[in-house]
Amino acid sequence: MKRYFLLVMMLMGFAVPASASQLNLDPYFAVGVSGMQADGGSTSANTPAGYMAMGTVLNWISPNLRTEFRFGYGGQLTAFSGDINVFASYLLKPSLEVTRELDIYALLGFTTMNITLAGVDSADTDLSYGLGVSYHIPNESMAITADWMQYHTATTSSLTSISGMNISGVSISLLFEYY
């Protein structure tokens, strides 16, 4: 299933630019890996994750404002006898150009996450935020990005559902711009 998802996301990444140029949108596509941490207070677990991102620069507002959609999957949370199944983030991404090649950016939006804990599926949507840096490879339409993101914040002290966990991640990705 994950292989088919990756294939569909890659095909969408190549199809989007054709119609986006007519709308004055500058689309981009990214592939990333992340180290995620689930913290339930007294217990925590780390897991690798992977994601695909699609986004666009909102030129009619500002060349330093982007929207981004991330879809990914995680791995096992052995300390909780569970897994991070999938997550989807809907983000606003304002940036500041430090140099011609280097940008810093913020991430603000929502993440929906599905987790299996002790055989029980739990899903929740929460406010997400983070910070990152992007290095544009000179004379190319590619960038390497690194960011930290808080995907979910605990709202209860229960470890039997996602509402009792803080989930964050550190990511690195390769971004392909279509402009």
DRENDO-1510 file (C-alpha; in Angstrom, 1 decimal, always signed):
<recs>
REC; n; res; u; v; w
REC; 1; MET; +0.0; +0.0; +0.0 .
REC; 2; LYS; +2.8; +2.4; +0.9 .
REC; 3; ARG; +4.5; +1.8; -2.5 .
REC; 4; TYR; +1.3; +2.7; -4.4 .
REC; 5; PHE; +0.9; +5.8; -2.3 .
REC; 6; LEU; +4.5; +6.9; -3.1 .
REC; 7; LEU; +3.9; +6.3; -6.8 .
REC; 8; VAL; +0.6; +8.4; -6.9 .
REC; 9; MET; +2.3; +11.2; -5.0 .
REC; 10; MET; +5.2; +11.3; -7.4 .
REC; 11; LEU; +2.9; +11.4; -10.4 .
REC; 12; MET; +0.9; +14.2; -8.8 .
REC; 13; GLY; +4.2; +16.1; -8.3 .
REC; 14; PHE; +4.9; +16.0; -12.0 .
REC; 15; ALA; +1.4; +16.8; -13.1 .
REC; 16; VAL; +0.7; +19.9; -11.0 .
REC; 17; PRO; +3.2; +22.4; -12.7 .
REC; 18; ALA; +1.3; +22.4; -16.0 .
REC; 19; SER; -1.8; +24.0; -14.7 .
REC; 20; ALA; -0.2; +26.0; -11.9 .
REC; 21; SER; +1.8; +28.3; -14.2 .
REC; 22; GLN; -1.4; +29.7; -15.7 .
REC; 23; LEU; -2.6; +30.7; -12.2 .
REC; 24; ASN; +0.7; +32.5; -11.2 .
REC; 25; LEU; +1.4; +29.7; -8.7 .
REC; 26; ASP; +4.9; +28.4; -8.1 .
REC; 27; PRO; +4.4; +24.8; -7.1 .
REC; 28; TYR; +6.9; +22.6; -5.4 .
REC; 29; PHE; +7.2; +18.9; -4.4 .
REC; 30; ALA; +9.4; +17.5; -1.6 .
REC; 31; VAL; +10.4; +14.1; -0.3 .
REC; 32; GLY; +11.5; +13.9; +3.3 .
REC; 33; VAL; +12.5; +11.7; +6.3 .
REC; 34; SER; +11.8; +12.4; +9.9 .
REC; 35; GLY; +12.7; +11.2; +13.3 .
REC; 36; MET; +9.5; +11.4; +15.4 .
REC; 37; GLN; +9.2; +11.3; +19.1 .
REC; 38; ALA; +6.0; +10.4; +21.0 .
REC; 39; ASP; +6.2; +11.5; +24.7 .
REC; 40; GLY; +3.5; +10.4; +27.1 .
REC; 41; GLY; +5.0; +12.0; +30.2 .
REC; 42; SER; +6.8; +9.2; +31.9 .
REC; 43; THR; +7.3; +7.2; +28.7 .
REC; 44; SER; +8.6; +8.2; +25.3 .
REC; 45; ALA; +9.5; +6.4; +22.1 .
REC; 46; ASN; +11.3; +7.4; +18.9 .
REC; 47; THR; +10.4; +6.2; +15.4 .
REC; 48; PRO; +11.5; +7.0; +11.8 .
REC; 49; ALA; +8.9; +8.4; +9.4 .
REC; 50; GLY; +8.7; +9.4; +5.8 .
REC; 51; TYR; +6.6; +12.0; +4.0 .
REC; 52; MET; +5.8; +13.7; +0.7 .
REC; 53; ALA; +4.9; +17.4; +0.6 .
REC; 54; MET; +3.3; +19.5; -2.1 .
REC; 55; GLY; +3.0; +23.2; -1.9 .
REC; 56; THR; +2.8; +26.5; -3.7 .
REC; 57; VAL; +4.1; +30.0; -3.3 .
REC; 58; LEU; +1.2; +32.5; -2.8 .
REC; 59; ASN; +2.7; +35.1; -5.1 .
REC; 60; TRP; -0.5; +37.3; -5.1 .
REC; 61; ILE; +0.0; +37.8; -1.4 .
REC; 62; SER; +3.7; +37.6; -0.9 .
REC; 63; PRO; +6.7; +35.8; -2.5 .
REC; 64; ASN; +7.6; +34.7; +1.1 .
REC; 65; LEU; +4.4; +32.9; +1.9 .
REC; 66; ARG; +3.6; +29.3; +1.0 .
REC; 67; THR; +1.0; +26.7; +1.7 .
REC; 68; GLU; +2.1; +23.1; +2.1 .
REC; 69; PHE; +0.4; +19.7; +2.4 .
REC; 70; ARG; +2.4; +16.9; +3.9 .
REC; 71; PHE; +1.3; +13.3; +3.9 .
REC; 72; GLY; +3.4; +10.6; +5.7 .
REC; 73; TYR; +3.6; +7.5; +7.6 .
REC; 74; GLY; +5.6; +6.6; +10.8 .
REC; 75; GLY; +6.9; +3.5; +12.4 .
REC; 76; GLN; +6.6; +1.5; +15.6 .
REC; 77; LEU; +6.3; +3.0; +19.0 .
REC; 78; THR; +7.6; +0.0; +21.0 .
REC; 79; ALA; +7.3; +1.7; +24.4 .
REC; 80; PHE; +3.6; +2.2; +23.8 .
REC; 81; SER; +3.0; -1.2; +21.9 .
REC; 82; GLY; +1.8; +0.8; +18.9 .
REC; 83; ASP; +2.5; +2.5; +15.6 .
REC; 84; ILE; +2.2; +5.9; +14.0 .
REC; 85; ASN; +0.1; +4.8; +11.0 .
REC; 86; VAL; -0.3; +7.9; +8.9 .
REC; 87; PHE; -0.4; +11.7; +9.3 .
REC; 88; ALA; -1.5; +14.6; +7.1 .
REC; 89; SER; -0.5; +18.2; +7.8 .
REC; 90; TYR; -2.0; +21.3; +6.3 .
REC; 91; LEU; +0.4; +24.2; +6.8 .
REC; 92; LEU; +1.0; +27.9; +6.2 .
REC; 93; LYS; +4.7; +28.5; +5.6 .
REC; 94; PRO; +6.0; +32.1; +5.9 .
REC; 95; SER; +9.7; +32.6; +5.2 .
REC; 96; LEU; +12.4; +35.1; +5.5 .
REC; 97; GLU; +15.3; +35.3; +3.0 .
REC; 98; VAL; +18.6; +35.5; +4.9 .
REC; 99; THR; +20.8; +35.2; +1.8 .
REC; 100; ARG; +20.0; +34.4; -1.8 .
REC; 101; GLU; +20.4; +30.7; -1.0 .
REC; 102; LEU; +19.3; +30.5; +2.6 .
REC; 103; ASP; +15.8; +31.0; +4.0 .
REC; 104; ILE; +14.4; +30.5; +7.5 .
REC; 105; TYR; +10.7; +29.6; +7.8 .
REC; 106; ALA; +7.9; +28.9; +10.2 .
REC; 107; LEU; +5.2; +26.3; +9.9 .
REC; 108; LEU; +1.7; +26.8; +11.3 .
REC; 109; GLY; -1.4; +24.7; +10.6 .
REC; 110; PHE; -3.1; +21.5; +11.6 .
REC; 111; THR; -2.1; +17.8; +11.6 .
REC; 112; THR; -4.4; +14.8; +11.5 .
REC; 113; MET; -2.7; +11.7; +12.9 .
REC; 114; ASN; -3.8; +8.1; +13.1 .
REC; 115; ILE; -2.0; +6.0; +15.8 .
REC; 116; THR; -2.5; +2.4; +16.9 .
REC; 117; LEU; -1.9; +1.9; +20.6 .
REC; 118; ALA; -2.2; -1.6; +22.2 .
REC; 119; GLY; -4.3; -2.7; +19.2 .
REC; 120; VAL; -6.7; +0.2; +19.3 .
REC; 121; ASP; -6.7; +2.8; +16.5 .
REC; 122; SER; -6.9; +6.5; +17.6 .
REC; 123; ALA; -7.1; +9.5; +15.4 .
REC; 124; ASP; -6.9; +13.2; +16.3 .
REC; 125; THR; -6.4; +16.6; +14.7 .
REC; 126; ASP; -4.4; +19.2; +16.5 .
REC; 127; LEU; -2.6; +22.5; +16.0 .
REC; 128; SER; +0.9; +22.1; +14.6 .
REC; 129; TYR; +3.8; +24.5; +14.5 .
REC; 130; GLY; +7.5; +24.5; +13.8 .
REC; 131; LEU; +10.6; +26.2; +12.5 .
REC; 132; GLY; +13.0; +25.3; +9.7 .
REC; 133; VAL; +15.8; +26.3; +7.3 .
REC; 134; SER; +16.0; +25.9; +3.6 .
REC; 135; TYR; +19.2; +26.0; +1.5 .
REC; 136; HIS; +18.7; +26.5; -2.2 .
REC; 137; ILE; +21.2; +24.8; -4.4 .
REC; 138; PRO; +22.7; +27.5; -6.6 .
REC; 139; ASN; +21.5; +27.7; -10.2 .
REC; 140; GLU; +19.1; +24.8; -9.6 .
REC; 141; SER; +15.4; +24.6; -8.7 .
REC; 142; MET; +16.2; +22.3; -5.7 .
REC; 143; ALA; +16.6; +23.0; -2.0 .
REC; 144; ILE; +17.5; +21.0; +1.0 .
REC; 145; THR; +15.3; +21.7; +4.0 .
REC; 146; ALA; +15.6; +20.9; +7.7 .
REC; 147; ASP; +12.9; +21.6; +10.3 .
REC; 148; TRP; +11.5; +20.8; +13.7 .
REC; 149; MET; +7.7; +20.4; +14.1 .
REC; 150; GLN; +5.3; +19.9; +17.0 .
REC; 151; TYR; +2.6; +17.7; +15.4 .
REC; 152; HIS; +0.4; +17.0; +18.5 .
REC; 153; THR; +0.2; +18.4; +22.0 .
REC; 154; ALA; -1.1; +16.3; +24.9 .
REC; 155; THR; -4.6; +17.4; +26.2 .
REC; 156; THR; -5.0; +14.7; +28.8 .
REC; 157; SER; -2.8; +12.5; +30.9 .
REC; 158; SER; -4.1; +9.2; +29.4 .
REC; 159; LEU; -1.7; +7.0; +27.5 .
REC; 160; THR; -4.5; +4.9; +26.0 .
REC; 161; SER; -5.1; +7.4; +23.2 .
REC; 162; ILE; -3.3; +10.0; +21.1 .
REC; 163; SER; -4.8; +12.8; +23.3 .
REC; 164; GLY; -2.3; +11.9; +26.0 .
REC; 165; MET; +0.8; +12.3; +23.8 .
REC; 166; ASN; +3.1; +15.1; +22.7 .
REC; 167; ILE; +4.4; +14.2; +19.2 .
REC; 168; SER; +7.2; +16.1; +17.5 .
REC; 169; GLY; +9.7; +15.5; +14.8 .
REC; 170; VAL; +12.9; +16.6; +13.2 .
REC; 171; SER; +12.9; +16.3; +9.4 .
REC; 172; ILE; +15.2; +16.7; +6.4 .
REC; 173; SER; +13.9; +16.8; +2.9 .
REC; 174; LEU; +14.8; +17.4; -0.8 .
REC; 175; LEU; +12.5; +20.0; -2.4 .
REC; 176; PHE; +12.0; +20.4; -6.1 .
REC; 177; GLU; +10.6; +23.8; -7.3 .
REC; 178; TYR; +8.8; +24.2; -10.6 .
REC; 179; TYR; +9.7; +27.9; -11.4 .
</recs>
